[in-house]
Amino acid sequence: MYKIGLVLLILHLASRGGKSSLPRLQLFNWAMKSDPRQKQLLLAVGEKVLQVPAWGFDPALAIAVRLAIAEGLIVENSTGYEISTAGQFFATEILKDTDLFGRERSFLSAIGKGLTEGMVEATASGWEVK
């Protein structure tokens, strides 16, 4: 449930049009695991350049995305995922309870819509399988 709630908050608070690619969702999930990582993303938003060479991909997040789709909270589209009306309602309910996701909501609100797909794509395009 935590990861599903996190995905919904990312889409609701920090994604343009409530949409995000899987690499971008994974980047946010990776950043949530430590304050220095969060600071890196906040700096990237300010500078409009993502200086993170790589980030981890968490299988639990991918499973949460699949469960959220099955529950009708998000939908898959050609570029990734989009929050549904039911997902927006769920995210709004989460935000009503100040005891839930306090650190996450603070970080996502600070990031806002500033971490773009273009920034993520520019970084990921430099990855190479050897």
N, C-alpha and C positions, 0 to 999 in steps of 0.2 A: 504493500500500500504506500509506503514512503516514496518509492521510486515513481509510482504512478502520480502521486501528488506533486512530486518535484517536476516531472515532465509537464504537467498541467500548468504549474506556476511559471515555468520557463516560457511556455507558449503564450500564456496570458499576460505576463508582466514584461517579458524581455524579447518578444518576437514581433516583428512587423506583420500585421495582418493575422497574427496568431499562428504563423507558419514557421517551420524550421526543418532543416535537413538533419539526418541522423548524426553526421559528424559534428554539427553545431550543438545538438543536444548532448552528445558525448563530451564535448568541450566544457559545457556548463557543469555536467555531472563530475568531471575530473576536477574542475576548479572548486567545487563545493567541499572537497576533501581537505583543503588546507587554506589558511589565511594568506600565505605567500602567493599561492596560485590565484586566489581571488584578486589580490593586489595587481598581479600581472594583467589580468583581464581589465581591471579598472584603468590601468595605465594604457592599455591598448585602445580602449574607448576614447580616452583623452587625446591620444596621439593619432588615432584612426589607422593604426598599423598594429597587427597582431605579431608579437615577437616571441611566440611560443613555438619552439621547433617541432614539438610533437606532444600528444596527450594520449592518455590511456583510453581504451575502449572497454567498457564494462558490460559483460554479457547480461548481468542483471538488469541493466537499463534497457537493453534490446528486448528482454522478456517483458519488462514493464510496458514498453511501447506496444507490444503484441497484445497484452492483456487489456490495455486502454482502448485499443482498436476493437477488440472483442466486446468490450462493454459499451462501445459507442461514444467514448469520451474524446477520442481523436479519430481522424480519418487520414488514410494514406492518399497522397496526391503525387503528381509526376516529379516533384522536387523534394519530397520528404513527407512531412506530416503537418496536419492542421487541426487546431482545437475545434471541436464541435460545439453546438449550442449546449448540449448536456455537459460537456467538459468545461465550458465557460461558467455554467451554473455551479458545478462542483468546485472550480477554482475560487469563485466568489464566496462560496460557503467556507472554504478553507481560510480565506482572508478575513472572514468575520471573527474567527477565533484567534485572538492574539497569542494564545499559547502554542499554536501550531506553526511550524516552519519559520520561527522568528529570525534566525540567522540567515536563512535562505531568502526569505522575502526582503530583508534589508539589502542583501547583496544584489538580488535581481532588480530591485527598484533603483538602486544606485547605477547599475549597468543600463537600465532602461532599454531602449531599442537601438543602442549605439553599437553593439557588436553585430556587424552585418554578415550576411552569407558571403559577400564578396571578400571580406577580411578572412573568413575561414577558408574559402576556396583558394585564395592567394597563398595561404600558408600550406594547405594540403597539396597544392599543385607542385610544391617543391619536394614532396616525399617521393622516394624512389625505391622500388624493390630491387635488391641486389642479390 
